[in-house]
Each structure stands twice: as C-alpha cells, then as structure tokens.
C-alpha cells in the first residue's frame, strides 16, 4: 500500500507536497518527490516497504501502489539480476527498461503505476481497479493521485482512471493486453478442489512480506475462513480479528474458525452509539455515500484498528462472492454463459464497491490490505467453472467448490454456513438503517432526495451518508466518481 501524487506538463511541487500530506495514511513513514523538465512525481510508503517510494535510474522514475502475485516469476524470467527483495517500484523500473509497457500485460496483481520517462508520463491501473487512481486533465497539465481527498486539491474536475488501461499523457488511453504466462511449473492438480487450494496457497504465500506473518479479517464466512486457513498453511504467525454487535453471528463463527486454526484472535463488540460516533470519519476515509457499502465499511473500519502490527500484510476474503457465485440471486441463473457474464459484471463493479471498501478501510489504518482470491489465475480458474462446481449438484449451494476445497480444515458449521451480507452478519445493517430512520424525516427525504446530474439518493440511510460525504467532498467530480451498489 502506497500513496501516489503527481503531474505532467507542469512542475507545481508545492501542490504535490500538499497532496502527499493528505495521503499520509497510505505511507506514514517515508516520502519521496522526483522532478524533471516535464513533471513531478511523488510517493509515500511505510517502513515495511523495501527502499524509498520512488525508484529512479538514469532519468527514469517509477512509483507503484501494488502487490504482485507473480513478482518472483517476473524477476526470474525477465530481470534475473534484480535483487529478490527489491521493491515493486524498483522491480517494475527494471522490467520497463527491458520490455517497455508490454510489461503491464504480464503482471498478475493489483496496481496503480506512474512512470516518468523523459518527456513521457505513463499511468496504468490493474484490470479490476483494485488499486485506486484518479486523474484530471486540463489544457496545460495532467494531475493524478490515489484518492479523491488528494485529487480535489488540484482544483480541476477529475474522474477515476479507467481500470485495465494505460495512458501516455497527451495520447489516447490504451487497453492493457494480457499476455500468456506458464503459471504452473509442475503437474496440474487432478480435481478442481486441489487446484483451488494450490492457487490460493500460492497467492497467500506470494503476499507475505519480509516481516513474515499475516493479519486476517475473519468474519466467520467461508471466504475469509479459507483465506485464514491458507495463511496458516504458509506461516504460524497469523493474527485474526472479528468485530460485530453483541448478538452478531460473525463474532461467534469467527471464534470457531480461530480456535480450529490456532490463530491469535481478537474480538471487538460495538453498539449503535459507537457506530454513529465513527460514521463521519468512515465516510471521509471511504470516499462514498453508497449505503450498502458504508454499512459494511463501519465494521471494517473498527476491525482494522484492532490489528496491533501494521507492518504485517493484511488479508481478506473479498472477491469470493463474485468469482464463485456467492450471492443468493445466482440460484435464479439458469444458463452457464449468463452465470459467467454476471460474475464478470460484478468483478468489474467491485472497483467502486467492495474492492474500494477493502482499499480505503485498510489504508485508513495504514495497513497493507490484500485480496489473495483476486489473483489472475484464481479469477480465470473460477470463471471457467460451471454450475455444478459453483452451485452444487442440485443447485442449492453457493461457492460449492470453495467449501469442498477446505472442508477438512474448517469446522462443519463454517463450511456449510449460508451466505450472509457482511453488514448483516456483523450486525451493522439493521442498526444503521434504524439510525437513519430516526435522523432523517420523511419530508427531508422527499424534498432532498434528488441530486444534481440526474442522480438520487435511494433511502434515508443513503441520504444521511450523502450529507456527510458532501461536507467532506464539496465537488461535483467527487459525487460523479461515487459508484453505487446495483444488486442489493
């Protein structure tokens, strides 16, 4: 997790310094600024990050907010002279020197990358927008950064940088073309369950930093539980956290998983008053007013602050519902092609919903949050599965292959636990809806429900969040950049 801020076509270092200050949470320990004749590039990182935020060499500078599942493969096959513990920025600088922007098609992971190469500034973002990047383009300059709260300082209209593309400033954006990589270096596992476990173990293993060990968000659902199980297969140093209301099912279920896996587990209990106290702060960090998202951000925000060691990589199970058909509405899908199409649609929408929640809530606590289920290999494997593997022989289960793959490592109650929305299992959903009902009258909702640009707030709860969002982000660009959960 790193913070990025920069510009092309102008050299306003004072502005970039201000933007980096706002991004302090994304890298509280180190800051670097690089300047050449055509622009300024700034970056922040934590002390667990090897080397400075910006890698430089012979007029070339690279900053990278990223985690790469195949970084060792890239190093060995393209730049074997690079140090094994080189930072992502240093590794990408070397690869870029070797093969140019073609490197983007070989990366398996989440990334927002900025490169200053002579008169060129190149920006790139991963296929599903897991890592954030915003951009504004005026006549004389382009300004870019990791979050709205920094981008808003440039004074120009801005928008999210499109996922799966790269841009050489002054030219048209181009799609990143995925390139084939021989992922497996041995025999392919015989069953889908074996392959799933092999891929997830590799994804988790490649996420481990030099400090060793992991933090894991553990809700007691199947997604977070299999990630925790995979983490314990990689290292003995696994710290799990779960939060919820006193009656929360998640807290009880996570306790079962932690006991079975032997993790160092911490629980947090909150009530409606405590949720209300942090709501303003949560919306500022989340950069959204989407009501299903915010009601999930609140427990995430509280959980993130219970991790005592922010130098450990923090894992979560996000992506499992999208890849392995975890939502209830999948049971109404009857066609294999439609099943794949809907999952791709959900994955593409995650950049402004669930994936944004993971990024912002971990970054707010200066944690390096990662989603091991979202490796390229796992996504392609999951999207290639049919109904029987996803929904079970009778179509009555969800994430069937995921459950079967880890049934020998997890308690039976967890393996076959029915899918619940995160905010429901954590207990925040009903309490926050009730809170909004008290704070927003029918008349207020009726009179102020319509927003500019044809948008509208859908519930009293969303209106409550919107009013807070508007105070923090008094910008039409910010409102336009908010994505809304469509399948509720």
N, C-alpha and C positions, 0 to 999 in steps of 0.2 A: 504494500500500500504506500503510494507516494502522491505528493501534490504537484501539479504542473500548472504553470502560468507562463505565457509568452506572447510575442507579437512578431509580425512580419511587415516590413515596409515602413517601420518607424522604430525609434530607439528610446522609448519612454521608460527608462529603468525605474523611475520613481513609481509609476503605475504598477509595474510588475512586482516591485517590492511590496506595495500595498496589497496586491492580490495574494502574494505568498503569505503575508501576515494573516489574512483571513483564512488561509488554508493551513494554518499552524497545526491543526489536529491531524492532518494527513501525513505529517512528518515533523514531529515536535523537536527533534534533536539536531538536525543539520539542514542548512540551506545553501544552495549554490545559484549563482546567476552568471550566465555566459552571454557575451555581447559581441556581435560582429558588425559589418557595414550595413547589413540589411535587416537586422532584428535583434531581439533579446529573448533569451530562453532561461526560465527559472524552474527550480525544483526543490522539493523538500523530502526528507526521509527520516526514519528513526535510526537509533544507534544499532539496531539489529541488522540494518541494511548494510551489506558489504560495500565500503567505499563511499564516495560522495554521490549526491543525487544525479549529477550530470557527468557523463563520460565524454572526454574530449581527446582529440588526436588530430594534429595537422589540419586545422581549420574545420574539423567536423565535430559536432556536438550532438549528443543523444540523451534524452530523458525518457524514462519509461515507467509508467504506473502499470505494473503487470505481475502475473505469475504464470510461468510456463511449465506445462506438464511434461514437455519433451525437451527441456533445455539441455539435458545431458546428451541426448541424441543429436541435437543441433550442434553442440560443441564438438562432439567426437567426429561427426561426419563432415562438417563444414569448416570449422576453425579449431582443429585439434591442438593448436599451440596456445589457445586461451586457457587461463587458469580455471580449474574446476570450481573454485569458489568466487569467480568473477561475478559482479553484479549483473542483473539483467541488462542494464543500460550499456555496460562495457561489452557484454557478450553480443548484444544486438549491433553495437557500433562495429565490431569486428566482422560480423556476418554481413552487414550492409556494405562494408568496404569490399567484401568478397563477391557478393552477388546482387547488390542493389536492392531495389524494392521487391524483387522476386521473393525475398526472404519472408515477406508477410504471409505468403501462401503456405509456408512450411510450419508456421507457428501453431502449436496446439496449446491454447490457454486464453487467458483474459488479458487484454492490453489496451492502453492508450499511449501512443508513442509520438514524440515530437523530435524531429531531426533538423538541425541547421547544417546545410551542406553548401558552403559558398553562398551563392545568390538564391539558393532554393531553401524553402522551409517545407518540410513534408510532415503531414499529420496522418495518423492511422488509428483505427478503432476495431476491436475484435468483432466477430460476426454477429454475436447476440447482444452487444453493447453492455457486457458485464462490467467493464470499466467505463467510468463516465468521462465525457469530454464535451465542452460547449465552445461555440465559435461565433464571432461576429465579424462581418466583413464590411468595412466602409471603403470609400473610394481610394484612400491613401494607405490603409493598413488593415491587417487581419489580427484579431486578438483572440486567444484561446485559453481555456483553463479547465480545471477538473470539476468545478461545481458552480451552480448559479450564484451563490453568495460572493464568489470572487468575480465571476463574469459580469455581474451587474455594475461593478465599479468602473468598467470601461466606458459607460455612458452610451453605448450603441445598442441597437437591437441585436439580440443573439438567439441562437437555436441550438438544439443538440446536434453534435456532429454525427452524421449517419453511420450506423454500425456496418461493419463488413466492407468499409471503403477506405481508400487513402487519397490524399489530396496534396498536390504540389501547389502551394499558394500561387494564385494568379492563373491557374489552369482548372479544368473541369475535374470533379471527383471521379475516381475510377474504382470499380469493384475489385476487391481482393480475390484473386483466383486461387482456390485451394489446390494444393499440389499433393500428389500421392506420396506417402511415406511408408516404407515397410515397417509397420508398427511392431509386429511380432517377430521375435528373434528365436523362436522355437516352435514346437508343435502347437497348433490351435487346440484349446480345451474342447473336449468332446461335447459337453452339454452347455446350454445357454446359462445355466446357473454357475457352472465352473468358469465360463468366460466372464460373466459379470463380476464375480469375485476377483478374478485375476486383474481385470481392468481397474476396479475400484482400489484394490490394494496398491497397484502401480500409481494411480492418481494421488492417493494419500501419501505414499512414500515420496513421490516427487515434490510434494508440497512442504515437506519438512525442511525447516531452516537449520542453520548451523547451531542454533541454541538447543535443538532437539526437543521432542515432546510436542504436544498439541493442547490447545483449548478446544472444546467442542460444545456448541449449543445443542443441548439434549432436551427435546420436548417429550420424548417417550413415544413419538410416532415412528413408523417404520423407516422413513428416510434418514432422520437424524440418528436413529439407533444403528442402522447399518454402517453409517459413516463412523460412529463411535466404535463399533465392532472392528471395522477395518483399521482404525487408528491403533487399537490395542494389539493388532497383529503386526504393526510396524514398530511400536515402541511401548515401553511400560509406563512412560510418563504421559498420561492422559488425564486432563482436568476437565470435568464436565460441569455445566451449570444449567439449572432449570428454574424458571420463575412462573408464578401464577397466583390466582386468588386462593384463599384458604380452602375452597371447595374444588379447586382445579383438578381435573383428571390428569393433566400433563404432569403435575408435580409427583403424583403417586406413581404414574407409569415410568417416569424418568428414574425414579428411585429404584424401581425393579431392575432397569437396564444397568444402572451404575453398579448396583450390588452384584449382578451377574458378571459384568465385565471387569469389576475391580477397579473402577476409576476413582480418582479423588473428586468427590462430588460436593457441590454447594447448591443449596436451595434458597430461593427468595420468595417471600409472600408479600403481596401488595393488596391495597383496597382501592375503592373508588376515589377517595380523597387524595391518595398518593398519585394515582393516575392523572388526576386533574392538576396536581402541582407540577408535574413534569410535561404536561401537554404542550405548552408554549415552546419549551426547549426542544421537544421531539419534532415538532413541525418545522422549526428552524433547521435542524440537522437533516431531516428527511427531505426537505425541499418539495413538499407535495401537500395537497389537501384531499387527495383521493381517499374516501372514508374507509374502504376495506383495507387499504394499505396502512393508514395511520393507526387503526385499531390493532394492527399486528406490529407496527413499529414500537408502540409503547412497551409491551413486554420484552421485545428485542433490546430496546434501549436500556431497560433496567437490568436485563441479564448481562449485557456487555460490560456493565460496570462492576459486576461481581467477579470477573476474572482478575486475579491478582498480578499476573505476569503478562504484561502487554508485549513482551518480546517473543512470546510463543505465537506461532501461526494459529489462527482461529478458524476451525472448520464448521460447516453447517450442511444440512441436507437439502438445501434449495436446488430445484431442478428435477427432483424425483417425480413430482406430480405431473410435470409437463412431459418428461421423457417416457415414463412408464404408465401413463394414463391413470392418474390417481384420483381425479375428481369424479364425483357421482354422475355427472352428465355423460361421461364416457359410456356408461351402460346403455344409453339410448342410441349410440352409434352402431350401425349395422354393417357398414361397408369398410373393408380393410383400407382402401385408399382414403376414405374420409377420416378414418382413425389417424392415419399418418398426417393428413393435411391439418387437422385440428391441433395436433401436438406441435407441429411446426409453427402454427399461428400463435400458440401460447408461448413457445420459446422466443419468438420474435417480439412479443409484447412484454416479456419479462424485464426488458431494459428500463421500463418506467414504472414497474410494479415490484414484484418480489425481488428481482436482482438489485434494483435500486435500494430497497429496504436493507438488504444484506450489506451492500457497499456503504451506505450512509450511516447505519447504526454502528457498524464496526469502526468505521473511520472516526466517528464522533468520539469514540473511546480510545482512539489511536491504536486500534487493533488491526492486524493484517488478516482480514477476512477472506476465506477462500471456499469455493464450492467444488469439491472433488467429483461430484456427479456430473459436472458440466465439462468434462474433457471432451475433445472432439471424438475420440474413439468411443467413449461411452454414449454420446449422443447418436452417432451413426449406428452403433450396435442396437440401442434402444429403438430408434426409428425404424430399424429393419425387422423388428419383431411383429408378429401378428396377434390376433385377438386371443388365441388360446394361451400364449405366453403372458399376455398383459392382463387379461380379464379372467383367466382360468377356464377349464374345460366347459363349464356351464355358464360362463359369462357373469358369474355372481361375485367375483373378487375384483380388487384393483391391485395393480402392481404385483401381479401373481409371481412373476419370475424373481422379483426383488425379495419377496417374502420367502420363497423357497430357497433362494441362494444363501440366506442367513438363518434358516430355521434351527440349525444345530448350535448356533452361538447366542441366540437370544431367547428370552422366556416366551412361552407359547402365547401368553396374553398380549405380548408386543407384536409378535409375528402376524397374528391374525386380528389385530386391533383395527376397527373400522376407521377409515379416513375421517378426520375432523379438521375443520379450518383451524389454523394456528391460533387465531384470536378467540375461537370458541373453546379449544382445549385449555388455553391459558386463562380463560375466564374474563378476558377484557371486552369481548364483543358486546354482550348484553349490558354490562355496566356502563360502557361508553355511550351506547345508544340511549340508555336511560338518562345519563348525564345531559346529553344534548336535548332531550325532551324537556328537561327542566329549564335549561338555559336559553332555548330558542322558542319563542312563541309561534303559534300558527300564523299570526298576522305578519311577523317578521319574515317567516319563511315564504309566505305568499308574495310579499312586496319585494323581497331582495333575492329571490331565487334565480333571477335571470342575470347572467353576467355579460360582459362585452364579448363581441366576436361570435355570438350565437350560442355560447356555452351556457350551461345552467348547473346549479348545484342540485343534486338528486334527492338529498334527505336533509333533515335538520342537523344530523350529525356532520354531514359534509359542509353545511353552511357554517357551523361552529368552527370547523377546521379552516375553511376558506378565509374567514375574517382574521384569524391569527396569521395565516400564510400571507395575506395581503399586507399586514403590518410589517412583516419581515422582508417581503419582496414586492415593493410598490412598482412593479414593472410589468407591462403588457407582455414582454418577451417571456418573463418568468411564468405567467399564467398560461401562455401558449405552449410552454415547454412541459407542462404537467401532463402526464399520461394517466388515463383513468382505467380502472379495472372494469372490463366489459362483461365477463362471465362471473356473476356474483351468486 
